[in-house]
Amino acid sequence: MGVPGGAMTGGYDPARIRTPYKAGRLLVGPSREPGRFDSLFVDCPFVCSDGGEYLMTYVGFDGTGYQTALSRSADLVTWSPGEVILPRDPGHPYRGYNAALTSIVRDNRLGSAGQVTWLDGRAVGTYHAYPEPGMEMGAAIIGFCASDDLRTWEDVGSVLRPQDGGAWERGGLYKSWLMRHDGLYYCFYNAKNRTYDGWREQIGYAVSPDLERWERPEPGPVVPHGGEGEFDERFASDPCVLRDGDWWVMFYFGLSFDGHARESYAVSRDLRTWHKSGEILIDVGPPGSADDTYAHKPALVSRDGRPHHFYTAVRRVEPYQVGEHTLVERRGISMAHGQPPR
């Protein structure tokens, strides 16, 4: 199990991953058009590249559930309108209401542009899906899918189910990060316990040689939630795992009982034992800013030697209507980047 405390990350230079320059606005926001997949909000960015073009997958919520879109950019700032690539499917055993693709196997290096890894001509991704309509209703599973064009996806392998894991994940599986290393697939994910009132979320992982046979090497979480008063005392969630030299860096967010979510990181030498830094990489902004409530759900690529840290930004707002829905927050995708190269 991971050990809390920044003292345990000695030897890793956090200056390499700090991103103090915020965009200060949403780069991708909800359409607010009733009936569209993204009418109420957008969430869960994943950023990569292919053929010299930056790509972002993200999920939209329309009141029924999540569906996944793909957007494109030349500069990581201006993004094309999202095209739905993983819709809900009433005939699917898991994706009848939700289809949240959250990562695609890519270049693992922190300093890279995240080039998609084509495996025998196919891209491989991971998604999660909740079994009921509404906002994350029921215990979700994690599934896997493949595509030869990044636009149409079909299921591959077997699913990860909450009932097959420990008590800490029996309430359902959340956002997953899929990667390959030394011939194995690693799927990092956060999950919740069975307590639905004030539940806890923590991060664990599974490994597989072929997407079919999955093993959870650790019975408990490898990045647990923090103690009382810590920024991640309730949730340690949404891993994004990248290689930086001899280190693995896991970007994740913490939720505290002050009602705010913030981005941090943990480090590892072996992908098994993780040490929390305790450092806040991206904090919430002042009242009225795009991220005055939550700065969470990390995704990183580098451009011109600078890390670009994408995240879901949430701001509390006065109630407003979108069709029959009343919203009290504005949720979309923002970004912060590191210092310019010298």
N, C-alpha and C positions, 0 to 999 in steps of 0.2 A: 504494500500500500504506500502511496506517496506520503512524504513527510512535509508538513507545513513549515513555512519559515524561509525567508530569503537567505539565511546563512547557509542553507544546504545547496544553493546554486553557485557556490564559489567557483570561479574559473570561467564562467560565462559572462560575456560583456553585453549587458542589456542595451547599450548605446546602439547596437546593430539593429535593434527592432523597435526602438522608440519612434513614434510618429506624432510629433507635437503639433503639426500644422493641419488643422481641421478644415474641411470644405465649408462647414458652417451651414449646410443646407442639404436637402434631399437631392440626390442625383437620379434616383428612380423613386417615384411616388405612386400612390394609388390613383386610378383614373376617376373615381367618384361617379362612374357611369353605371347605373343599375343594369344588372345582367352580364356585365363583363367579368372575366375571371379575377380581375384585380380591382373590383369596384370599391372594396372597403379598405384593404391595405395590401402592401407588399412586404416581404419578409425573407429571411434566410438566404443571403447572397452566397454564391460560390463563384470565384473568379479564376479563369484560366486563359489559355491562348491556343490558337491553332492557325498555322500558315501566316504568322505575323499579325494576326488580328486578335484583339482581346475579346473574351466572351464572358458573359455572366449568366448563370442560371439563378432564378429566384422564384419564390412561390407567391401567388396571389390568392387572396381570400375573398369570397363573394357571399358569405353567409352560410353556405352549405359546407364548404370544405376547401382544402388547398388544391391548387393545380400549378404546374411548373412551366415557366416561360424561359426563353433564351433571348438575350440581348447582345448587341455587338458594339464595339468601340475601337477607335484608333488611338485614343489618348487617355483612357481610363476616367474621363470626366463626362463626356457627352455620350449617351447611350441610346441606341435605337429602340423603337417601341418593341416591347416583348412579344415574341411569338410563342404560343403555347406548344410545348413539345411533349409533355406528359400530362394528359388530361385525366379527369376521373373517368371510370369505365364501369357502368352499372353491371356488366357481365363478369367483372374481374373478381376473384375470390377475396382480394384485399383492398383494391382501389375503387370500390364502389362510390365512395364519397371524397376520398383524399388521395393525392398523388404528389408527394413532396420530394422531388429529386434534390439531394443536398450536396453531392460531390461526385466528381468524375476522376478516375485515376489519371494523374498528371505528373509532371516533373516535380519531384519532392523537394528540390533545393529552394531554400528561402530566397536566394538571390536571383532566381530565375523568373521568367515570365509565365511559368506554369503551363508549358506546352502539354497538351493532351497526349497521353501515352496510348498509341494505337497498338493493340495486342491482336496480332493476326488480322489486321485490317479493321478492328472494331474498338470502339471506346466502351469502357465499362463504368457503370455508375451505381450509386446506392440511393435508395429512397426510403421514406417511412410513410405509413398510412394508418389512419385511425378508422375503427370499424363503424362509427356512427356519424351522422351529420352534425354540424355545429363546430364550435371552436375546440379542436383537440379532444374530442369526446371518445372515451373508451381507451383501452390499452393497445397502443400501436405496436405494429411489427416493423422490422426492417427487411426490405427486399433488395434484390440486385437486378440490374438490367444492362443491356448492351445495345449499341447502335453503330451503324456503318456511316452515318451522316450527321450525327448529333441532333437530328430533328425527329426521328422516329425510333422508338425504343421498344424492346421486347424483354420479357423476363428471362433471367438465367439463374442457375444455381438454386439454392434453397433459402428459406427465410430464417431470420433470427426472431425468436418468439420470447416474450417476457416470462412465460411459464417455464422455460427451459433454463433460466438463470437463477441467481440468488434472490433472497428476499428484498435486497435493495433495489431490484429492477422489476419486481412483479407488477408494479402499477402501470408499466408501459415503457416502450423504447422511444427515444426522441432522435434528434438530428445526428446523422452519422457522417463520418469522414472515412473514405475508402482509399487505400494506398497499397502499393506493392513495394516489398523490400526483401532481398535475398530469396526470391522465388516464392514468397508467400504473400497472400492478401491479408492486410490488417484492416479491421473495421473498428474504429473508435466511435463511441457513442455515449450520450448521456441517457439516463433512465430515472424513473421515479419509483418510490416505494408505494405501498398500497394505501397510505394515508392520504386521502384526497383533500382534507382540510389542513392547509399548511404543510403540504407534502415536501419532501426533500428530493433533490436531484443530484446525481453524482456521475462520474465518468468511468467507464470500463472499456474493455475491448475483447474482440474475438479474432482468431486467425484461421486461415484456410489455405490449402494448396490449390484449390480448384473452384471455389465459390459454392461447392456442394457440401463438403464436410467441414463444419465449423466447430472450433473448440474455444472455450473461454479459459485461457491459461490461469487466470486469477479468479478465485471465488467471490471476491469483493471488488469494490471500485478501486482504481489505481490513482484517481484524483478525487478524494472525498470532499464533501462540503466542509466549510470551516467551522470554527468554534464560535461561541457567543460573542457578538460585537464585531466579527470579522466581515469583510466586504462580501464573502461568499458563504456566510453562515447558513443560508437556506439552499442555494443552488451553486453547484460547480458544473457548468454545462457547455455544450456546443463546441467540441474540440475541433481544432484545425492544426494538423501536425505536419511540420516541415523540418528539413534537415539544414543545419547551419554548421558546416565544418564537421567536427567530431561530436556535435551535440544534436539532439532532437529537441525541438521547441514546440510545445503545445500551447497555442493561444486558446483561451477559453473565457467565458464570462462568469462572474459571480453575482448572485442576487442576495441582498441583505434584507433584514427586516425593517430597514428604513424606507423600503419601497423603491430602491434604485438598483439598476444593473450596470456593471462596469466591467471593462476588459482587463485581463491580466494574462500571465503565462506561467508555465511550469517547464522544467527541463529534464532531460533523461539522456543517458549514454546508450541504453539498450532497448528502449521502447517498452520496458516492463516496469521499471522503478522510476517514479516521477517525483520531482521535488518542486514544490510551489515557490514562486519568487516572492509573493506578497505585494508585488509592485502593480500599481494601477497604470496600465498603458494608455487607456482612453477612459476618462471620467465623464460623468454627465456634465452638461453645460449649465449655464445660469438660467433662471426662469425665463421662459419665452423662446429659448433656443431650440433648434431642431431635435436635440437629444437631452432635453432637460429632465427626462424621467429614466430612460434606458439608453445605454450605449453598449450593444451586445451582439452576439452571434458573428464571430470574426471570420474573415476570408482575406488572404494576403497574396499579392504578387509583387514583383519588383519591376521598376522601369527606370532606366538611366541611373542605376545604382541606388535607387531609393525604394524602400518598402512602401507599398500602398495598402493600407489596412481598411478594408471595407467592413461595414457593420450595419446592423439594424438600429436606426435612431427613432426614438419615440418621444413625442411631446404631448403633454396634457393640454387639452383645449376645451373651450366651452362646447356643450353638446351641439351636434349638428346632424342633419338627416342625409342619408343616402338611400333613396327608395324608402323601404319600410324599416330601415335600420337606423338606430341612434348611436352615434359614435362620440366618445369623449377623449380620444387620442388621435394623433396623426402619426402613422407608422410608415416608414419607408427606409430607403438605403442611402447611407452617407459614406464618407471616406475621410481618412486622415493619412498624411504621408510624412516621410522622414525628411531630414534636411537635404538640400540640394547637394550634388557632388561637388567637390572642390576642383 
